[in-house]
Amino acid sequence: MVRLISTLAVAFALAACSTDRSTPDSRSSGAATTVPVDATNNVSRASQRSTPRIVFLGDSLTAGLGLEQAQSFPSLLQARLASQGYRYEVVNAGVSGDTSAGGLRRLDWALEGDVAILVVELGANDGLRGLPVDQLRANLDEIITRARRKNIAVLITGMEAPPNYGPEYTEAFRATYRDLAATHGVSLVPFLLDRVAGMAALNNPDGIHPNPAGAQIVADTVWAGLEPLLERPR
């Protein structure tokens, strides 16, 4: 585990230096909709659609850094939903380098429109920077609270912190996700990168962002938490 988390630390250091906020074309088959950070008008147009939305609020892991847009795990889940007859629009609201505070700042427009489910993938960059765990907990708590206030189902995905801040920090960091899920009664994926982190064959050269094969495993991991929240096709 220490070696795995050390790998995470180095790789997220590289990721934090890359704040790619580009928005690739989302018109390809099976691709999730990408919502630009500053494009409020685009969000308003998306909110006018009648199809319920699943919003993935996250960082570079959600954005799919190093992948084609259709290879990101939200896009893979959009294709899976469609293939199984589910009627949802997936919105990829991932921003490379984002922290839990950044996700909270973007929350209002991310929740505009007919949002049925919010998937929260945040915290990796908090851990990298050694930000206070209380701050991470407060930000995620506010995100969940505001989503639930709108009767939006929430799925949170856990992340690990690097070991260089000591065992107390890493354990408190890990427990934050578990505790918030229990407090709010929302769904939890304990570790987003389960079966992928530390596996060279499943990651891009930076050692942390999944390659296409790794992204498929991440999609499978998230699907296990997401599927119970879906409204069954009629």
PEFENGI-V993328 format. One record per residue. N is the residue number from 1. RES is the residue in one letter. SS is DSSP state (H for helix, E for strand, - for the rest). PHI is phi as a letter, one per 20 degrees, with the letter a starting at -180 (NA if undefined). PSI is psi as a letter, one per 30 degrees, with the letter a starting at -180 (* if undefined). Layout:
N/RES/SS/PHI/PSI
N/RES/SS/PHI/PSI
This chain:
1/M/-/NA/e
2/V/H/f/e
3/R/H/f/e
4/L/H/f/e
5/I/H/f/e
6/S/H/f/e
7/T/H/f/e
8/L/H/f/e
9/A/H/f/e
10/V/H/f/e
11/A/H/f/e
12/F/H/f/f
13/A/H/f/e
14/L/H/f/e
15/A/H/f/e
16/A/H/f/f
17/C/-/f/f
18/S/-/d/j
19/T/-/d/i
20/D/-/f/j
21/R/-/d/g
22/S/-/f/l
23/T/-/c/j
24/P/-/f/l
25/D/-/f/k
26/S/-/d/g
27/R/-/e/f
28/S/-/f/l
29/S/-/f/k
30/G/-/n/f
31/A/-/f/k
32/A/-/f/l
33/T/E/f/k
34/T/E/d/k
35/V/-/d/j
36/P/-/f/k
37/V/-/g/e
38/D/-/d/g
39/A/-/e/i
40/T/H/g/e
41/N/H/f/e
42/N/H/f/e
43/V/H/f/e
44/S/H/f/e
45/R/H/f/e
46/A/H/f/e
47/S/H/f/f
48/Q/-/f/f
49/R/-/f/l
50/S/-/e/f
51/T/-/f/k
52/P/-/f/k
53/R/E/d/k
54/I/E/d/j
55/V/E/d/k
56/F/E/d/j
57/L/E/e/j
58/G/E/b/a
59/D/-/d/b
60/S/H/f/f
61/L/H/f/e
62/T/H/f/e
63/A/H/f/f
64/G/-/n/h
65/L/-/g/k
66/G/-/n/g
67/L/-/d/l
68/E/-/f/l
69/Q/H/g/e
70/A/H/f/f
71/Q/H/e/f
72/S/-/f/l
73/F/H/f/e
74/P/H/f/e
75/S/H/f/e
76/L/H/f/e
77/L/H/f/e
78/Q/H/f/e
79/A/H/f/e
80/R/H/f/e
81/L/H/g/e
82/A/H/f/e
83/S/H/f/f
84/Q/-/d/g
85/G/-/n/g
86/Y/-/f/k
87/R/-/d/i
88/Y/-/c/l
89/E/E/d/j
90/V/E/e/k
91/V/E/d/j
92/N/E/e/j
93/A/E/d/h
94/G/E/e/k
95/V/-/c/k
96/S/-/g/k
97/G/-/n/f
98/D/-/f/k
99/T/-/d/l
100/S/H/f/e
101/A/H/f/e
102/G/H/f/e
103/G/H/f/e
104/L/H/f/e
105/R/H/f/f
106/R/-/e/g
107/L/H/f/e
108/D/H/g/e
109/W/H/f/f
110/A/H/f/f
111/L/-/e/g
112/E/-/f/k
113/G/-/n/a
114/D/-/e/i
115/V/E/e/k
116/A/E/e/e
117/I/E/c/k
118/L/E/d/k
119/V/E/d/j
120/V/E/d/j
121/E/E/c/i
122/L/-/b/l
123/G/-/p/f
124/A/H/g/e
125/N/H/f/f
126/D/H/f/e
127/G/H/f/e
128/L/H/g/e
129/R/H/e/f
130/G/-/m/g
131/L/-/f/l
132/P/-/g/k
133/V/H/f/e
134/D/H/f/e
135/Q/H/f/e
136/L/H/g/e
137/R/H/f/e
138/A/H/f/e
139/N/H/f/e
140/L/H/f/e
141/D/H/f/e
142/E/H/f/e
143/I/H/f/e
144/I/H/f/e
145/T/H/g/e
146/R/H/f/e
147/A/H/f/e
148/R/H/f/e
149/R/H/f/f
150/K/-/e/g
151/N/-/m/h
152/I/-/e/k
153/A/E/f/k
154/V/E/c/k
155/L/E/c/k
156/I/E/d/k
157/T/E/d/k
158/G/-/f/l
159/M/-/b/l
160/E/-/d/k
161/A/-/e/l
162/P/-/f/l
163/P/H/e/f
164/N/H/f/f
165/Y/H/e/g
166/G/-/n/l
167/P/H/f/e
168/E/H/f/e
169/Y/H/f/e
170/T/H/f/e
171/E/H/f/e
172/A/H/f/e
173/F/H/f/e
174/R/H/f/e
175/A/H/f/f
176/T/H/g/e
177/Y/H/f/e
178/R/H/f/e
179/D/H/f/e
180/L/H/f/e
181/A/H/f/e
182/A/H/f/e
183/T/H/f/e
184/H/H/e/f
185/G/-/m/h
186/V/-/d/l
187/S/E/f/l
188/L/E/c/k
189/V/E/d/j
190/P/-/g/e
191/F/-/b/j
192/L/-/g/e
193/L/-/e/g
194/D/-/g/k
195/R/-/m/g
196/V/-/c/e
197/A/-/g/k
198/G/-/m/g
199/M/-/d/j
200/A/H/g/e
201/A/H/f/f
202/L/H/d/g
203/N/E/c/l
204/N/-/f/l
205/P/-/g/f
206/D/-/f/f
207/G/-/n/f
208/I/-/c/e
209/H/-/f/k
210/P/E/f/k
211/N/-/e/a
212/P/H/g/e
213/A/H/f/e
214/G/H/f/e
215/A/H/f/e
216/Q/H/f/e
217/I/H/f/e
218/V/H/g/e
219/A/H/g/e
220/D/H/f/e
221/T/H/f/e
222/V/H/f/e
223/W/H/g/e
224/A/H/g/e
225/G/H/e/f
226/L/H/e/e
227/E/H/g/e
228/P/H/f/f
229/L/H/e/f
230/L/-/e/k
231/E/-/e/k
232/R/-/f/k
233/P/-/f/k
234/R/-/e/*
